[in-house]
Amino acid sequence: MSQTKREQVISHIRYLREELREMHLGIKEDDLFPEPSELKGLTAQFEALLELIEGNTKIQSNSEVA
């Protein structure tokens, strides 16, 4: 994985981890569940991360075949 892609993945994971921590604390301490829009936003972030990773994996797979 190139350094730029690696940095993007690390950044996405840090962001998602922080968001999930905040949601967890809200549920645990205050019994407040996240808004549906928050969950949709995190789902979109996970999908973007997956696309970033899969795009790189597909490139590596094609170069390994050659």
Secondary structure as UniProt FT lines:
FT   HELIX           3..30
FT   HELIX           36..65
//
